[in-house]
Amino acid sequence: MTQRRVVITGAGTVNALAPDVKGTFAAMAEGRSGIGALDFADVERLTIRIGAQVRDFAPETHFDKGKLSLYDRFTQFALVAARQAMAQAGLAREPGDPTRWGAIIGTAGGGNATVNEAYRAVYAEGKNRVHPFTVPRLMGNAAASHVSMEFGLMGPSFAVATACASSNHALGLAFQMIRSGMADGMLAGGAESMLNFGGLKAWEGLRVMSPDGCRPFAAGRNGMVQGEGAGIFVLESLDAAQARGAEILAEIKGFAMTSDASDIVMPSREGAARAMRGALEDAGVTPEAIGYVNAHGTGTAANDKTEAAALSDIFGARLSQVPVSSTKAMHGHCIGATGAIELLACLMTLNEGVIAPTLGYDAPDPECPLDVVPGTARVARVNTVMTNAFAFGGLNAVLILSKL
């Protein structure tokens, strides 16, 4: 059976930079950061008090009161982003044959805000009851389920939970389903909201968080900064998109996923390189075709030098000529949603010829000899990009996208 080509025809987002794709592109092009002081209950009890928080998000303007009681914050983000993506794609509520469309949404924490609220009610406030919809709100598949219901998608719909690689896995699986003929179209991406006292207190325990800023690949980096939000995309076959005259944002050319099978938190150079190599092979392109890499680039000592070494294994002597930026210094590390929000930077590069910069680059690190596009966005014509996601648990997922 001939494999179908798969394209992106719609994109939507809610993140700390902007409540939509247009605003996010503008912020990335300007090199503007959404990281700032956190504002929520008990933040003063935290050591880490900065993050890329979605501000001025008014859920009541997006949802009626009855439905809102069912939605955790991460689900709210996913639904708003999905609506934007479907609108851009020009699709009706039930696109084509609804039994051939589905939704795959990546998330690491699921309804973490609901968990935090329930624990606060029971343990801090001494209540004996929690909200009756606590379980439907906190379950990891809540966003995927509600997206499928919102648009009447009756095909394969589920959640993917692979920590920081969740979005890339979700997008890659959706791509494979359409390419193989298992589905005609999918809504795919990620959503996350763990910026609350309980969520950040847990992350503090890992000692990987920076108290003062995200500086990917820089000599002065001292940890990651967490963000929140969602990125959702419409994926469909090229034939179907062209038949209805849809605007095509990019073609997904290849995808690969690997497991380090070595350490729960320490990344593996070999595992990351295998994922990148596999994605290139799946796409049928050589490393020379890649004009931009959106790096995982968390700002932690271990991740950045390991990723730089893996990139060296792939690009060799050409590495210094390949722009490699991390946008996490702008929108934060959005954990399960981060790959989806970073995919927006890839679409901006392919469609608008602008490479998003790496902010906070105070000085080069000899162990990260990369062209990180420091400080200021760069104008460049790029036809093919790579986007990396390397997660705790040693789970790696890499996508290759091109202009049509």
Secondary structure by P-SEA (a helix, b strand, c coil): cbbbbbbbccccccccccccaaaaaaaaaaccccccccccccccccccccccccccccccccccaaaaaaccaaaaaaaaaaaaaaaaaccccccccccccbbbbbbcccaaaaaaaaaaacccccccccccccccccccaaaaaaaaaaccccccccccccccaaaaaaaaaaaaaaaaccccccccccccccccaaaaaaaaaaccccccccccccccccbbbbbbbbbbbbbbbaaaaaaacccccccccbbbbbbcccccccccaaaaaaaaaaaaaaacccccccccccccccccaaaaaaaaaaaaaacccccccbbbbbccccccccccaaaaaaaaaaaaaacccbbbbbcccccccccccccccccbbbbbbcccbbbbbbcccbbbbbbbbbcc
